[in-house]
Amino acid sequence: MTDRALRAAVAQRLLADVPVEARALTWSQLDAAPAWLALERDELLALARRCGSVLAAPALRLWIAGPLRELARAALGAPWWRALRSAPDWPALPEGVPGKLVDWPQLTTAEALAQQFTEAGAAVLLAGLPHGALRHAASRRLGAVGAWVMPQATALAVLRETLALQAEVPA
């Protein structure tokens, strides 16, 4: 997709989903918008969920209890869970992100865990954007966002790892 086509796709998506916020954007902000902002809502939330699982991968590797692993498999889908578990070592978690199993909220359903991954991933996607109108528009599209703060470089690294792993996993 050309830069112009991407800009148009992002603009159309934002105008459709968050029209008030979209009207506040400049051409230069649209030029800087990442391709994921043009994704359909379900695809965007799936990307966020996967980013959240990559962010949490160091903690997930410590999950040895069968019921917890089954929850994660159900929340993420078996192909993604297998790929996530078999990927090489992940970088250390950013400061403030729960790194041990006991630090994670007690969840009893795959839906609740999927929501937690999605909110963590939304925090990753937003942290990769500069502050301002574009981030605000993206935030409105993503919905609930985890309260985790991380450096932009960390967020972009998690997104890069997610996209690389996603390219290897069948849809």
C-alpha positions in Angstrom: 0.0 0.0 0.0 1.4 3.4 -0.9 1.8 6.1 1.7 -1.1 8.0 0.1 -3.3 4.9 0.1 -2.4 4.2 3.8 -3.1 7.8 4.8 -6.5 7.6 3.0 -7.3 4.2 4.6 -6.5 5.5 8.1 -8.5 8.7 7.5 -11.5 6.7 6.4 -11.3 4.3 9.3 -11.0 7.1 11.8 -13.7 9.2 10.2 -16.0 6.2 10.4 -15.1 5.1 14.0 -14.2 8.3 15.8 -15.3 11.2 13.6 -14.8 14.0 16.2 -11.2 13.0 16.9 -10.5 12.4 13.2 -11.4 15.9 12.3 -8.7 17.2 14.7 -5.9 15.4 12.8 -3.6 17.2 10.4 -2.2 15.7 7.2 1.2 15.3 8.8 -0.3 13.4 11.6 -2.1 11.1 9.2 1.2 10.7 7.3 2.8 9.5 10.5 -0.1 7.1 11.4 0.8 3.4 11.6 -0.9 0.9 9.3 -2.6 -0.8 12.2 -4.9 2.2 12.6 -6.5 1.2 9.3 -7.5 -2.3 10.5 -11.1 -3.3 10.9 -12.1 -3.2 14.6 -12.0 -7.0 15.1 -8.5 -7.2 13.5 -7.3 -4.2 15.6 -8.5 -5.8 18.8 -6.9 -9.1 17.8 -3.6 -7.3 17.2 -3.9 -5.6 20.6 -4.6 -9.0 22.3 -1.5 -10.5 20.6 0.6 -7.5 21.6 -0.6 -7.9 25.2 0.3 -11.6 25.1 3.8 -10.8 23.8 4.2 -8.1 26.5 3.2 -10.7 29.1 5.2 -13.6 27.5 7.9 -13.7 30.3 5.2 -14.1 32.9 3.2 -16.6 30.8 6.2 -18.9 30.5 6.0 -19.3 34.2 2.5 -20.6 34.0 2.8 -24.3 34.7 -0.6 -25.0 36.1 -2.8 -26.8 33.5 -6.0 -24.8 34.1 -4.1 -21.5 33.6 -2.5 -22.7 30.5 -5.9 -23.9 29.2 -7.3 -20.4 29.9 -4.5 -18.8 27.9 -4.9 -21.2 25.1 -8.6 -20.5 24.9 -8.1 -16.7 25.2 -5.4 -16.6 22.5 -6.2 -19.5 20.3 -4.1 -22.7 20.1 -1.9 -21.6 17.2 -0.9 -18.3 18.8 -0.4 -19.9 22.2 1.9 -22.5 20.7 3.9 -19.9 18.8 4.1 -17.6 21.8 5.3 -20.5 24.1 7.9 -21.7 21.5 9.3 -18.3 20.6 12.8 -17.4 21.7 13.4 -15.6 25.0 11.5 -12.3 25.3 13.1 -9.1 26.6 12.5 -8.2 30.2 9.1 -6.7 31.1 8.9 -2.9 31.4 8.9 -1.5 35.0 5.4 -1.8 36.5 4.2 -4.7 34.4 3.4 -7.8 36.5 6.2 -10.3 36.0 5.2 -13.1 38.3 2.1 -15.2 38.2 1.1 -14.0 41.7 1.1 -10.4 40.4 -1.6 -11.1 37.8 -5.3 -10.7 38.8 -7.1 -13.9 39.5 -9.0 -14.8 36.3 -11.4 -17.6 35.9 -12.6 -17.3 32.3 -10.8 -17.1 28.9 -12.9 -14.0 28.1 -11.5 -12.1 31.1 -7.9 -13.2 30.2 -8.5 -12.2 26.6 -9.7 -8.8 27.7 -6.7 -8.3 30.0 -4.4 -9.1 27.0 -6.3 -6.8 24.8 -6.1 -3.9 27.3 -2.4 -4.5 27.8 -1.9 -4.6 24.0 -3.8 -1.4 23.6 -1.4 0.2 26.1 1.5 -1.1 23.9 0.0 0.3 20.7 -0.8 3.7 22.2 2.7 4.0 23.8 4.2 3.6 20.3 2.4 6.8 19.2 3.5 10.3 19.9 1.3 12.3 22.3 -1.4 14.3 20.7 -4.4 14.1 18.5 -3.4 10.9 16.7 -2.9 9.0 20.0 -6.2 10.3 21.3 -8.0 9.1 18.2 -6.3 5.7 18.4 -7.2 5.5 22.1 -10.9 6.0 21.3 -10.7 3.3 18.6 -9.1 0.8 21.0 -11.5 1.3 23.9 -10.3 0.0 27.3 -6.5 0.4 27.8 -4.3 -1.2 30.5 -2.9 1.2 33.0 0.7 0.3 32.1 3.1 2.9 31.1 6.2 2.1 29.0 8.8 3.8 27.0 8.0 4.2 23.3 11.0 2.1 22.4 9.7 -0.8 24.5 6.2 -0.5 22.9 7.6 -0.5 19.4 9.8 -3.5 20.2 6.8 -5.4 21.5 4.8 -4.5 18.4 7.7 -5.5 16.1 8.0 -8.9 17.9 4.2 -9.4 17.7 4.1 -8.6 13.9 7.1 -10.9 13.3 5.4 -13.8 15.2 2.1 -13.0 13.6 3.7 -13.5 10.2 4.7 -17.0 11.2 1.3 -18.1 12.6 -1.5 -19.1 10.3 -4.6 -16.9 10.6 
